[in-house]
Amino acid sequence: MSRKLLKSGMIVSAMTLISRVLGLVRDVVIANLMGAGSSADVFFFANKIPNFLRRLFAEGAFAQAFVPVLTEYQEKNTDAEIKELIGKVAGTLGVLVTIVTIFGVVASPVITALFGAGWFMSWINGEPDGEKFELAALMLKITFPYLWFITFTALAGSILNTRGRFAVSAFTPVFLNVAIISAALLLSPKLEQPEIGLAWGVFLGGLIQFLFQIPFLIKEKAIVKPSWGWSHPGINKIRTLMIPALFGVSVSQINLLFDTFIASFLMTGSISWLYYSDRLLEFPLGLFGIAIATVILPALSKRHVNAEPQAFSNTMDWGVKAIIMLGLPAMCGLIMLAKPMLMVLFMRGAFTYEDVEMASYSLMAYGSGLLSFMLIKILAPGYYSRQDTKTPVRYGIIAMITNMFFNLIFAIPFGYVGLAIATSMSALLNACLLYRGLHKANVYRLGVPTLMFAFKALLATLTMAGVIYYFQLPISAWIDLSLLERGVELLKLIAIAAVCYFISLVCFGIRPWKMKAGA
């Protein structure tokens, strides 16, 4: 099982790497087109709302409830019963998400007023920022149908993941990035308001992702006629698991929307600076955290169904070790190389050095919480795979309330950076609560070997940090370099850091290539 997990994790990471690289290219194109001004703020706002709901209806709460139930059906039920479950899920979820999508398109001004209250107040008072409200309401009508497409994309991806076809769903986001990049290069320059072209890119990206997975479902013989099934036993179980999971998944998303709400009252550029720094955070989070969590959820679900507690704990331990080994150096790199990375990726066109400096502060604040974000992705499946969605919800609500409290404390003296600090601190609290719950339930406990592993990985990370500090150029030298020279210098630093970290791991007794034995 460990070899299969490692192989699946590498496949998902490889596919995710392609997607994340294209995601960075997408953000580079957007930064060059709009920088961090008001147009960028509005586009990121209009893109954030359907993405919030995507986490609820699609790969977030839905996947966490659907995958364990589908895994159980595949272990214990006939093919006919499995197909019936898929058809009932598709029909029931389809009706609900269609209603939500139609409401979102029609009521886009209301939604904009709710989450962009600062812009709405400016519109009421006839201030210049009122134009942001009108534009955001219009763009939301275009981006909101993305929710419908991505929901069925997530349904297809969940089915394929339970059957070991991880690469398809991991590669699918590539098409969203390609669509937005194409819109930015081909459509936006022809429009008076370029951000409208990006909104259409989101719409087309959702449609293409949905269509891409259909042939793979046909190959797996998983295409069935959708039908309403609210009272179906499988739907009842999914609904029972999903309702509390909705609250659990929505915690981080509500925090992000609350951040957006506060940022709409802050200086122009705040939403964009937070977005660009969050995008760099999402790169290692998706490449390592989400990839590992994706492959262990079906494995944990199977171990739970087959009543194998020791194998369950071993799989959890493998995930935690992998996250520690990969997350610590990634966190260190984000903090120490924040400005160089932002300069290489975004500093051109409308994106100035001032934007680099402002975004670097929030990136360092977000980066300090990277390991916590990753651990949440690994620890939460320890509950969902056992069909316990209530406990992580309770912890998530505590973290959400704490985050709002931190927001109010840190946003006043530190502005948008305070919002990033609050997010990282609440993520740490959430991860601690999740582990404590697993520990108390005797589901998973950190043993001495894992703690020693973490300590050695920390020493290797500190060694790497010293090497980065020694070789890194002063920021004034980075400014004087050309774009190509900056890119070469950054790649050289990352390569030196990676080699140093790997050698340090070996010197401290960690053999990464032997980690598969731990699962």
C-alpha positions as CSV (number, residue, x, y, z in Angstrom):
1,M,0.0,0.0,0.0
2,S,2.9,2.4,0.8
3,R,4.4,2.0,-2.7
4,K,1.0,2.7,-4.2
5,L,0.5,5.7,-2.0
6,L,3.9,7.1,-2.9
7,K,3.3,6.5,-6.6
8,S,-0.1,8.2,-6.4
9,G,1.3,11.1,-4.5
10,M,4.0,11.6,-7.1
11,I,1.5,11.5,-9.9
12,V,-0.8,14.0,-8.3
13,S,2.1,16.2,-7.4
14,A,3.4,16.1,-11.0
15,M,0.0,17.0,-12.4
16,T,-0.5,19.7,-9.7
17,L,2.9,21.1,-10.5
18,I,1.9,21.6,-14.1
19,S,-1.3,23.3,-13.0
20,R,0.4,25.5,-10.4
21,V,3.1,26.6,-12.9
22,L,0.4,27.6,-15.3
23,G,-1.4,29.3,-12.5
24,L,1.7,31.4,-11.8
25,V,1.9,32.2,-15.5
26,R,-1.7,33.3,-15.4
27,D,-1.0,35.6,-12.4
28,V,2.1,37.0,-14.2
29,V,-0.1,37.8,-17.2
30,I,-2.8,39.4,-15.0
31,A,-0.2,41.4,-13.0
32,N,1.3,42.7,-16.3
33,L,-2.2,43.6,-17.6
34,M,-3.7,45.2,-14.5
35,G,-1.0,45.4,-11.7
36,A,-2.5,45.8,-8.3
37,G,-4.9,48.6,-9.0
38,S,-8.7,48.9,-8.8
39,S,-9.4,46.8,-11.8
40,A,-7.4,43.9,-10.4
41,D,-9.1,44.3,-7.0
42,V,-12.5,43.9,-8.8
43,F,-11.5,40.9,-10.8
44,F,-10.1,39.1,-7.8
45,F,-13.3,39.9,-5.9
46,A,-15.6,38.6,-8.7
47,N,-13.5,35.4,-8.9
48,K,-13.4,34.8,-5.1
49,I,-17.2,34.5,-4.6
50,P,-17.8,31.5,-6.9
51,N,-14.6,30.0,-5.6
52,F,-15.9,30.2,-2.1
53,L,-19.0,28.3,-3.1
54,R,-16.9,25.9,-5.1
55,R,-15.3,24.8,-1.8
56,L,-18.7,24.0,-0.4
57,F,-20.5,22.4,-3.4
58,A,-17.5,20.9,-5.1
59,E,-14.1,19.6,-4.0
60,G,-14.5,20.8,-0.4
61,A,-17.4,19.6,1.7
62,F,-18.9,17.4,-1.0
63,A,-15.7,15.5,-1.8
64,Q,-15.1,14.9,1.9
65,A,-18.5,13.4,2.4
66,F,-18.9,11.7,-1.0
67,V,-15.5,9.9,-1.2
68,P,-15.9,7.8,2.0
69,V,-19.5,6.8,1.1
70,L,-18.6,5.9,-2.5
71,T,-15.5,3.9,-1.2
72,E,-17.8,2.0,1.2
73,Y,-20.2,1.3,-1.7
74,Q,-17.4,0.0,-3.9
75,E,-16.2,-2.3,-1.1
76,K,-19.6,-3.7,-0.1
77,N,-22.2,-3.1,-2.9
78,T,-22.9,-4.3,-6.4
79,D,-22.1,-2.4,-9.6
80,A,-25.8,-1.6,-10.1
81,E,-26.0,0.0,-6.6
82,I,-22.9,2.0,-7.2
83,K,-24.2,3.4,-10.4
84,E,-27.6,4.2,-8.8
85,L,-25.7,6.1,-6.1
86,I,-23.8,8.1,-8.7
87,G,-26.9,8.9,-10.6
88,K,-28.8,10.1,-7.5
89,V,-25.9,12.2,-6.4
90,A,-25.5,13.8,-9.8
91,G,-29.3,14.6,-10.0
92,T,-29.7,15.9,-6.5
93,L,-26.5,17.9,-6.4
94,G,-27.3,19.2,-9.9
95,V,-30.7,20.6,-8.9
96,L,-29.3,22.3,-5.8
97,V,-26.3,23.9,-7.5
98,T,-28.4,25.1,-10.5
99,I,-30.7,27.0,-8.1
100,V,-27.7,28.5,-6.3
101,T,-26.1,29.5,-9.7
102,I,-29.3,31.2,-11.0
103,F,-29.7,33.1,-7.7
104,G,-26.0,34.2,-7.9
105,V,-26.4,35.6,-11.4
106,V,-29.7,37.4,-10.7
107,A,-28.7,38.7,-7.3
108,S,-25.1,39.6,-8.1
109,P,-25.6,43.3,-6.9
110,V,-26.8,42.1,-3.5
111,I,-23.9,39.7,-3.1
112,T,-21.5,42.4,-4.1
113,A,-23.0,44.8,-1.6
114,L,-22.7,42.2,1.1
115,F,-19.1,41.2,0.6
116,G,-17.8,44.5,-0.8
117,A,-19.5,46.7,1.7
118,G,-16.8,49.4,1.4
119,W,-17.4,49.8,-2.4
120,F,-21.1,49.7,-1.9
121,M,-20.9,52.6,0.7
122,S,-18.8,54.5,-1.8
123,W,-21.4,53.9,-4.5
124,I,-24.2,55.1,-2.2
125,N,-22.2,58.3,-1.4
126,G,-21.3,58.9,-5.0
127,E,-17.5,58.5,-4.3
128,P,-15.0,57.3,-7.0
129,D,-14.7,53.8,-5.5
130,G,-18.4,53.3,-6.3
131,E,-17.4,52.3,-9.8
132,K,-15.8,49.2,-8.3
133,F,-19.2,48.1,-7.0
134,E,-20.9,48.5,-10.4
135,L,-18.1,46.6,-12.2
136,A,-18.0,43.9,-9.6
137,A,-21.7,43.2,-9.8
138,L,-21.4,42.9,-13.6
139,M,-18.4,40.6,-13.5
140,L,-20.0,38.4,-10.9
141,K,-22.8,37.6,-13.4
142,I,-20.2,36.3,-15.8
143,T,-18.0,34.3,-13.3
144,F,-20.8,32.8,-11.2
145,P,-21.8,30.0,-13.7
146,Y,-18.2,28.7,-13.1
147,L,-19.7,27.2,-9.9
148,W,-22.1,25.0,-11.9
149,F,-19.3,23.6,-14.1
150,I,-16.8,23.1,-11.4
151,T,-19.3,21.2,-9.2
152,F,-19.8,18.5,-11.8
153,T,-16.0,18.5,-12.4
154,A,-15.5,17.8,-8.8
155,L,-18.1,15.0,-8.8
156,A,-16.3,13.4,-11.8
157,G,-12.9,13.9,-10.1
158,S,-14.1,12.2,-6.8
159,I,-15.4,9.2,-8.8
160,L,-12.1,8.9,-10.7
161,N,-10.0,9.3,-7.5
162,T,-11.8,6.5,-5.7
163,R,-10.8,4.3,-8.7
164,G,-7.2,5.3,-8.5
165,R,-7.3,7.7,-11.5
166,F,-5.7,10.6,-9.6
167,A,-3.9,12.2,-12.6
168,V,-7.1,13.2,-14.5
169,S,-8.6,15.4,-11.7
170,A,-5.2,16.7,-10.7
171,F,-4.5,17.8,-14.3
172,T,-8.0,19.3,-15.0
173,P,-7.3,22.8,-13.4
174,V,-4.7,23.3,-16.1
175,F,-7.6,24.2,-18.5
176,L,-8.8,27.0,-16.3
177,N,-5.4,28.6,-16.3
178,V,-5.1,28.2,-20.1
179,A,-8.5,29.7,-20.6
180,I,-7.7,32.8,-18.4
181,I,-4.3,33.2,-20.0
182,S,-5.8,33.0,-23.5
183,A,-8.6,35.5,-22.5
184,A,-5.9,37.9,-21.1
185,L,-3.8,37.8,-24.2
186,L,-6.4,37.6,-26.9
187,L,-9.7,39.1,-25.6
188,S,-8.8,41.6,-22.9
189,P,-6.6,43.9,-25.0
190,K,-9.6,44.4,-27.4
191,L,-12.0,45.5,-24.6
192,E,-12.3,48.9,-23.0
193,Q,-12.4,47.1,-19.6
194,P,-9.8,44.3,-19.8
195,E,-11.0,42.7,-16.6
196,I,-14.3,41.7,-18.4
197,G,-12.2,39.5,-20.7
198,L,-10.7,37.8,-17.7
199,A,-14.2,37.1,-16.3
200,W,-15.1,35.4,-19.6
201,G,-11.9,33.4,-19.2
202,V,-13.1,32.0,-15.9
203,F,-16.5,31.1,-17.5
204,L,-14.8,29.2,-20.4
205,G,-12.3,27.6,-18.1
206,G,-15.1,26.0,-16.0
207,L,-16.8,24.7,-19.1
208,I,-13.7,23.1,-20.5
209,Q,-12.8,21.5,-17.2
210,F,-16.3,19.9,-17.1
211,L,-16.1,18.6,-20.7
212,F,-12.5,17.2,-20.3
213,Q,-13.5,14.6,-17.7
214,I,-16.5,13.1,-19.5
215,P,-14.4,10.7,-21.7
216,F,-12.7,9.3,-18.6
217,L,-16.0,8.7,-16.9
218,I,-17.2,6.9,-20.0
219,K,-14.1,4.7,-19.9
220,E,-14.8,3.9,-16.3
221,K,-18.4,3.2,-17.2
222,A,-19.5,5.8,-14.6
223,I,-21.8,7.9,-16.8
224,V,-25.3,7.3,-15.6
225,K,-28.6,9.2,-15.9
226,P,-29.0,11.8,-13.2
227,S,-32.1,11.5,-11.0
228,W,-33.5,13.2,-7.9
229,G,-32.7,11.1,-4.9
230,W,-33.1,13.2,-1.7
231,S,-34.4,10.1,0.3
232,H,-31.9,7.6,-1.2
233,P,-29.9,5.8,1.7
234,G,-26.6,6.8,0.1
235,I,-27.7,10.4,-0.3
236,N,-28.9,10.5,3.3
237,K,-25.5,9.3,4.5
238,I,-23.7,11.9,2.2
239,R,-26.1,14.6,3.4
240,T,-25.6,13.7,7.0
241,L,-21.8,13.9,6.5
242,M,-21.9,16.9,4.2
243,I,-24.0,19.3,6.3
244,P,-21.5,19.6,9.1
245,A,-18.6,19.4,6.6
246,L,-20.1,22.5,4.9
247,F,-19.4,24.5,8.1
248,G,-16.0,22.9,8.5
249,V,-14.9,23.7,4.9
250,S,-16.5,27.1,4.9
251,V,-14.5,28.2,8.0
252,S,-11.4,29.1,6.0
253,Q,-13.5,30.5,3.1
254,I,-15.6,32.6,5.4
255,N,-12.3,33.9,6.9
256,L,-11.1,34.8,3.4
257,L,-14.4,36.6,2.6
258,F,-14.2,38.4,5.9
259,D,-10.7,39.5,4.9
260,T,-12.1,40.7,1.6
261,F,-14.9,42.6,3.5
262,I,-12.3,44.4,5.7
263,A,-9.9,44.9,2.8
264,S,-12.7,46.7,0.8
265,F,-12.4,49.5,3.4
266,L,-8.6,49.6,3.2
267,M,-6.3,51.3,0.6
268,T,-6.7,50.4,-3.1
269,G,-4.5,47.5,-3.8
270,S,-5.0,45.6,-0.5
271,I,-7.1,42.9,-2.1
272,S,-4.6,42.5,-4.9
273,W,-1.6,42.3,-2.6
274,L,-3.3,39.7,-0.5
275,Y,-4.2,37.8,-3.7
276,Y,-0.7,37.7,-5.2
277,S,0.9,36.6,-1.9
278,D,-1.9,34.0,-1.4
279,R,-1.2,32.7,-4.9
280,L,2.5,32.1,-4.1
281,L,1.4,30.4,-0.8
282,E,-1.0,28.1,-2.8
283,F,1.8,26.8,-5.0
284,P,3.6,24.7,-2.3
285,L,0.2,24.1,-0.5
286,G,-1.3,22.6,-3.7
287,L,1.9,20.8,-4.8
288,F,2.5,19.1,-1.5
289,G,-0.4,19.5,1.0
290,I,-3.4,19.0,-1.2
291,A,-1.7,16.4,-3.3
292,I,-0.8,14.2,-0.3
293,A,-4.3,14.8,1.2
294,T,-5.9,13.7,-2.1
295,V,-4.2,10.3,-2.2
296,I,-4.6,9.4,1.5
297,L,-8.3,10.2,1.8
298,P,-9.4,7.1,-0.2
299,A,-6.7,5.0,1.5
300,L,-7.8,6.1,4.9
301,S,-11.5,5.5,4.0
302,K,-10.6,1.9,2.9
303,R,-8.6,1.2,6.1
304,H,-11.6,2.4,8.2
305,V,-14.1,0.3,6.2
306,N,-11.9,-2.8,6.6
307,A,-11.3,-2.1,10.3
308,E,-7.5,-1.8,10.1
309,P,-6.7,0.8,12.9
310,Q,-2.9,0.2,12.8
311,A,-2.7,0.6,9.0
312,F,-4.9,3.7,9.4
313,S,-2.5,5.3,11.9
314,N,0.5,4.3,9.7
315,T,-1.0,6.1,6.7
316,M,-1.7,9.2,8.8
317,D,1.9,9.1,10.1
318,W,3.2,8.8,6.5
319,G,1.2,11.9,5.5
320,V,2.4,13.9,8.5
321,K,6.0,13.1,7.9
322,A,5.8,13.9,4.2
323,I,4.2,17.3,5.1
324,I,6.9,18.1,7.7
325,M,9.7,17.1,5.3
326,L,8.3,19.2,2.5
327,G,6.5,22.0,4.3
328,L,9.3,23.3,6.6
329,P,11.7,24.2,3.7
330,A,8.9,25.6,1.6
331,M,7.8,27.8,4.5
332,C,11.4,29.0,5.0
333,G,11.8,29.7,1.3
334,L,8.6,31.7,1.1
335,I,9.6,34.0,3.9
336,M,13.3,34.5,3.0
337,L,12.7,34.8,-0.8
338,A,9.4,36.8,-0.7
339,K,10.7,39.9,-2.5
340,P,12.9,38.1,-5.1
341,M,10.0,35.7,-6.1
342,L,7.5,38.6,-6.4
343,M,10.0,40.6,-8.5
344,V,10.8,37.7,-10.8
345,L,7.2,36.7,-11.3
346,F,5.2,39.9,-11.3
347,M,7.4,43.1,-11.5
348,R,6.6,44.2,-15.0
349,G,4.0,46.2,-16.8
350,A,1.5,47.7,-14.3
351,F,3.1,45.9,-11.4
352,T,5.6,48.1,-9.8
353,Y,8.3,47.6,-7.1
354,E,6.0,49.3,-4.6
355,D,3.5,46.5,-5.3
356,V,6.3,44.0,-4.8
357,E,7.2,45.5,-1.4
358,M,3.6,45.7,-0.2
359,A,2.8,42.1,-1.4
360,S,6.0,40.7,0.2
361,Y,4.8,41.7,3.7
362,S,1.6,39.7,3.4
363,L,3.5,36.9,1.7
364,M,5.8,36.6,4.7
365,A,2.8,36.7,7.0
366,Y,1.0,34.0,5.0
367,G,4.2,32.0,4.7
368,S,4.6,31.7,8.4
369,G,1.4,29.6,8.5
370,L,2.2,27.4,5.5
371,L,3.0,24.3,7.6
372,S,-0.2,24.8,9.6
373,F,-2.2,25.0,6.4
374,M,-0.6,21.8,5.1
375,L,-1.2,19.9,8.4
376,I,-4.9,20.8,8.3
377,K,-5.1,19.2,4.9
378,I,-3.6,16.0,6.3
379,L,-5.2,15.8,9.7
380,A,-8.8,16.6,8.5
381,P,-9.0,13.4,6.4
382,G,-8.4,11.5,9.6
383,Y,-11.9,12.5,10.6
384,Y,-13.7,12.6,7.2
385,S,-12.4,9.1,6.3
386,R,-14.1,7.8,9.5
387,Q,-17.3,9.6,8.4
388,D,-16.9,12.1,11.3
389,T,-17.5,15.5,10.0
390,K,-18.9,17.1,13.1
391,T,-15.6,17.3,15.1
392,P,-13.6,19.2,12.6
393,V,-16.5,21.6,12.2
394,R,-16.4,22.3,15.9
395,Y,-12.7,23.0,15.7
396,G,-13.1,25.0,12.6
397,I,-15.7,27.3,14.1
398,I,-13.4,28.0,17.0
399,A,-10.6,28.8,14.6
400,M,-13.0,31.1,12.5
401,I,-14.1,33.1,15.6
402,T,-10.5,33.4,16.7
403,N,-9.5,34.6,13.2
404,M,-12.2,37.3,13.2
405,F,-10.9,38.4,16.6
406,F,-7.3,38.5,15.4
407,N,-8.5,40.4,12.3
408,L,-9.9,43.1,14.4
409,I,-6.8,43.3,16.5
410,F,-4.1,43.2,13.8
411,A,-5.9,45.0,10.9
412,I,-5.9,48.3,12.8
413,P,-2.1,48.7,13.2
414,F,-1.0,46.5,10.3
415,G,-3.8,46.9,7.7
416,Y,-3.9,44.1,5.1
417,V,-0.8,42.5,6.5
418,G,-2.7,42.1,9.8
419,L,-5.3,40.1,7.9
420,A,-2.6,37.6,6.7
421,I,-1.2,37.4,10.2
422,A,-4.6,36.6,11.6
423,T,-5.2,33.9,9.0
424,S,-1.9,32.1,9.8
425,M,-2.5,32.3,13.5
426,S,-6.0,30.8,13.3
427,A,-4.6,28.0,11.0
428,L,-2.1,27.1,13.7
429,L,-4.9,26.9,16.2
430,N,-7.0,24.7,13.8
431,A,-4.2,22.3,13.2
432,C,-3.5,21.9,16.9
433,L,-7.2,21.2,17.7
434,L,-7.4,18.7,14.9
435,Y,-4.4,16.8,16.2
436,R,-5.6,17.0,19.8
437,G,-8.9,15.4,18.8
438,L,-7.2,12.5,16.9
439,H,-4.8,12.0,19.9
440,K,-7.7,11.9,22.5
441,A,-9.6,9.5,20.3
442,N,-6.5,7.3,20.1
443,V,-6.8,7.4,16.3
444,Y,-3.4,8.9,15.6
445,R,-0.6,9.9,18.0
446,L,2.8,11.4,17.2
447,G,5.4,8.9,18.3
448,V,9.0,9.5,19.3
449,P,10.3,8.5,15.9
450,T,8.0,11.1,14.2
451,L,9.0,13.8,16.7
452,M,12.7,13.0,16.0
453,F,12.0,13.1,12.3
454,A,10.4,16.6,12.7
455,F,13.4,17.8,14.8
456,K,15.9,16.6,12.2
457,A,13.9,18.2,9.4
458,L,13.9,21.5,11.4
459,L,17.7,21.4,11.8
460,A,18.0,20.8,8.0
461,T,15.7,23.7,7.3
462,L,17.7,26.0,9.6
463,T,20.9,24.9,7.8
464,M,19.2,25.7,4.5
465,A,18.1,29.1,5.8
466,G,21.7,30.0,6.7
467,V,22.9,29.1,3.2
468,I,20.2,31.2,1.6
469,Y,21.1,34.2,3.9
470,Y,24.8,33.8,2.9
471,F,24.2,33.6,-0.9
472,Q,21.3,36.0,-1.2
473,L,22.0,39.4,-2.8
474,P,20.8,42.7,-1.1
475,I,17.5,43.9,-2.4
476,S,19.1,46.9,-4.1
477,A,21.1,44.5,-6.3
478,W,18.0,42.6,-7.2
479,I,16.4,45.9,-8.5
480,D,19.4,46.6,-10.7
481,L,19.3,43.2,-12.4
482,S,17.4,42.6,-15.6
483,L,14.4,40.2,-15.6
484,L,16.5,37.4,-17.0
485,E,19.3,37.9,-14.5
486,R,16.7,38.0,-11.6
487,G,15.2,34.7,-12.8
488,V,18.6,33.0,-13.1
489,E,19.7,34.3,-9.7
490,L,16.4,33.1,-8.1
491,L,16.7,29.6,-9.7
492,K,20.3,29.4,-8.5
493,L,19.3,30.2,-4.9
494,I,16.4,27.7,-5.0
495,A,18.7,25.0,-6.4
496,I,21.4,25.7,-3.8
497,A,18.8,25.7,-1.1
498,A,17.3,22.4,-2.3
499,V,20.6,20.6,-2.5
500,C,21.7,21.9,0.9
501,Y,18.4,20.8,2.4
502,F,18.6,17.3,0.9
503,I,22.2,16.8,2.0
504,S,21.4,18.1,5.5
505,L,18.5,15.6,5.7
506,V,20.9,12.8,4.9
507,C,23.5,14.0,7.3
508,F,20.9,14.1,10.1
509,G,19.8,10.6,9.4
510,I,16.7,11.1,7.2
511,R,16.5,9.0,4.0
512,P,13.6,10.5,1.9
513,W,13.7,7.7,-0.5
514,K,12.9,5.2,2.3
515,M,9.8,7.0,3.5
516,K,7.6,4.6,1.6
517,A,8.3,2.0,4.3
518,G,6.6,4.2,6.9
519,A,3.2,3.8,5.3
